[in-house]
Amino acid sequence: MGLEAWYMDGSEEDQRRPHRLEPHQPVSLEQLKELGVFYWQLNADIYESDPELQQIRKDRGYSYMDIITIHKDTLPNYEEKLKMFFEEHLHLDDEIRYILDGQAYFDVRDKEDRWIRIAMRKGDLITLPAGIYHRFTLDEMVQKHALPLYAAYLVAGLNPDCLIFVSAELHEGHAAVCGRASVEGLQPPR
């Protein structure tokens, strides 16, 4: 299917809704690249042995990978974590996210501080550049049907502090690291 992104409306209603600006203003992959956001569509069913993922990891120096399951039955303090994920923040390192199953949204700010919503589905891998303001939320379908979201977090080097999450859940033998980068003194633009 390919990645879908669009400019968001200004509504503060349910964050899990698409919030498409009217009239609809899609955002192309080229526009995302200009912001430093890169995208790949991979086969999530073979993520452990996928040669394309292995090549991306090698080329970009992503030596660390962890899996997190975002579901009310497995993620401690689920509602609080969802609120935390949706708080606007940035990281000092690139943020790399790979959706292994489920659906979610990443929102990023463009150069004029307008929100762009990126719909992420199974097999989507994106990189957000260091310093870009962003936030994350599940979509309506995942929330409505209580479906889990399985996401891989890839990091350059062995520094899990640049992940946005802190817990020790296990999913199919993988430890999920949940924590937040320290960006003291940095505030989101208003």
N, C-alpha and C positions, 0 to 999 in steps of 0.2 A: 504493500500500500504506500509506503513512503511517509515521511514526516509531514505533519500539518502544523502550521503556526499562524497566528493572527494577532492583530492589535486588540487589546481588551477594552471593554466599556469601563466606566468608572464606578460601577455598582459595588456596594459593600455587602450585598446579599451572598448567600451560600457560596463559599469559595470553591466548592466542587462542581459548580456549573461551568459551562464553557465561557460565558461572559464575552461573547463576540461583539465587537464594536459594530454599530449600525450606522451607515451601511458597512457591510463586511469588508475588512481590509486584510487580506491574507499577507503573510510575510514569507518570502521565498528563502530557499537554502542559501542563495547568494547574499541576501540581506543579513541572514544569521552569521554567515562567514565574516562579513564586514565587522560584526560585533565580536568576532573571535569564537563563535559557537560553531562547532563542527559536528557532523552527523554521519553515522554509518547504520545500515540495516544489516543485521547478522542473523544467523540461525541460532536462536536461544536454546533450542533443544540439544545442541551439541556444544554448548559453551565450554565445557571442560576440555574438549579436544579440537575445537574449531581452529583450523589453520589461519583463517582470516583474522580472528581475534588475537591469536598468538602473534601474528605479524604486526598488528596494530600495537599490541603491548610492547613488542620488541622495538619497533620504529619510534615510539613515543616515550619509551623508558618507564612503562607502567609495570613495576615489579611486584606490587602488592595488590591482592584482590580479596574481598570479603563479601559475604552474602548476608542480606538482612531481609527478614520477612516482616512486612507491615500488615498486621492483622490484629484485631481486638483480642483474640485468644492467645496470641503468642508474644505480643510486644507489651511489656509492662508500661503502665501509665499511658495507654494508647491514646486517649483523647488529649491529654496534655502534650504528648509527643507530636500529634498532628498539628496542634496549635503552634508548637515550637518550630516545626518544619515550615510553617506558613509565614513565620516572621521574616521580614526582609532582612537579608544579611549578605555578607560577602566572605570570601576566603582569600588567604594570601597565596594559595596554590590553585592550580587548575582543579576543577571538580569534574570527575568522570563518572557517568552513571549509565548502567546497562540494565534494561528491563528484561528480566528472565521470564516473567509471567505477570499478567495484570495490566492495569492502565493507570496513568497518573498525568499530572501537569507540572511542568517547570515553567515559572514565569521569570523573565529577565527584563531588565530595563534597557531601552535603546539609548542612543546618545542624546536624545531630547527628554529623557526621563519618562518616556511612555512605556507602559507594560506591554510586553509581547508574551502571549501564552503559547507554550509548546506542548502539544499532545504527544505523550509517550506511550507506546504500546510494546507488547512482547517483541523482542528482537531489536529495539531501538537503542542505540548507544550514542550519547552526546558528550561533548566536553564543553564545559563553561570555563572561560578564561579567568585567571586570578583577577580579583578586583571588580568583577561584574556583580552588581546587586541582583539578587535572585531570591526565589522562595519556591516551595514545593507543596503540592497537595494531591490527594487521591482524587479521582473523578467520581461522578455520581454513580456509575455502574459498580465500581469496586465497593463503594460505601453502601449502596442500596442492597446489594446481594451478599454483603459480608464476605466478599472474595479477598483472598490474600494478594498482596503485591510482593513479588520476589525481585529484588534488585541487587545487582553486583556493583560494588564500589571499588574502582581501580585507582591506585595512587602511584605516582612516580616516587621511587625510593621506598623506604620502609617506615614512613611516618604516618601512622593512623590518626594523628591529631588533626589532620586536615579533613577528616570526615565530619559530616554534620550530625552524626548520631553517637550514646554511651550505654551499653547493655551487654549481656553475654548470652543471647539466645542461640540455640542450635537449630539448624534446619538441614536435614539430610547430611549430618556430619560436618557441616561448615559452621565455624564460629562467626557470629555476626557482631561486628564492632559498631557501637553507636556512640558518638561523641561530638564535640563542637569545637571548631577552631577558635583560638583566642584572637580577637581583633579589637582589643581595648582601644578606646578613643575614636574608633571609626563609627560613624553614624550614617544611617541611610539618608539619601537626599529627600527633601520634602518639597 
